[in-house]
């Protein structure tokens, strides 16, 4: 079924929530949903289940979608849809990289958050969703938000086979299997993008895919052979999304962008089997792509480890996910502690490093005497382990330290196989 009649959807949506239910929602907008569920509603005309859904949705939106939460009358979907939808911050970023064009289609519309921001740069906008209730909710919301668009109730594959050529297709495949469990592989999500790939490339100039941040982006690039950009998006140093841009028009290299909040870091990765010159203005090349050859690392010497001051750098979540550590070391002239530590050291303070910066107070082995001297007077610390035989809890117990405070301890294995603790204080 393909429906583009917004009046139908508006009528359908108005049937979902009656006026007394809206009054109840407004009255209890900031109340605890669990307590409201136990108390119930005194008026039998109040649809309590729908009211609780709206109150919970609105409270989530204040945190996740502040500009939508400020609009009176926005209808929110069930809890699962609210948790799965993009945040306003990540949706705005998609809108930024989507660019502009004549026409775009979102084939997996859902709650419509991504569609709303991605579609801003396009004249013809089409939202596609197979579930009628979500279509009704989104249709109502788009009108309240002033977004002119077509809303189609149809499954992805059917609609894709009917549409004319468009500038952009966006897809966010459902990452849950038929049993409700989480799915990460491209072929395990619904719809299966690998099966639809030939038709997607036939129907659009560009395709944007949102995939699980748990996915190996290198494998995704190999499977989806038309990828020309990869965006690893983190918020508050937590990796949230993996975005791939596909096109038949391939450039000379793959652009890899690591985003964490307002900061970004770009690599240009050469195609496998082709030697491409470095392009400083666009980023730097990542020699690790497409092979399993470990780079030849340059580590700090024993004398350099005793230098003062000495700084430790921890890359942000997007850089960690990208895995292009050699290029980070080259760009910022920092040396990695060891190949699997993913921690960098330098005698210089680097203000624009894409991650956290710490000044090292002392470095200790696991020898009891060394530990006693390094930790003298210390009662609590924030502990991280990287390529280390003990877990955080095991190390905390061994060191007899409480959690918290302004001291940070990084436990790792050095290039020579020795175990070291870096006792630091955060800068900035």
HURA-V776734 format. One record per helix or strand of 2 or more residues. SS is the DSSP state (hx for helix, st for strand). FROM is the first residue (numbers start at 0). LEN is the number of residues. If there is no record, write none. Layout:
ss:SS from:FROM len:LEN
ss:SS from:FROM len:LEN
This chain:
ss:hx from:5 len:11
ss:hx from:18 len:9
ss:hx from:32 len:7
ss:hx from:47 len:17
ss:hx from:65 len:4
ss:hx from:78 len:6
ss:hx from:87 len:11
ss:st from:100 len:6
ss:hx from:112 len:9
ss:st from:121 len:8
ss:hx from:131 len:13
ss:st from:149 len:4
ss:hx from:155 len:7
ss:st from:165 len:6
ss:hx from:185 len:3
ss:hx from:192 len:11
ss:st from:203 len:8
ss:hx from:216 len:7
ss:st from:226 len:9
ss:st from:237 len:9
ss:st from:252 len:8
ss:st from:262 len:8
ss:hx from:301 len:4
ss:st from:310 len:5
ss:hx from:316 len:6
ss:hx from:324 len:8
ss:st from:334 len:2
ss:st from:342 len:4
ss:st from:354 len:10
ss:hx from:367 len:7
ss:st from:379 len:7
ss:hx from:391 len:8
ss:st from:401 len:12
ss:st from:418 len:9
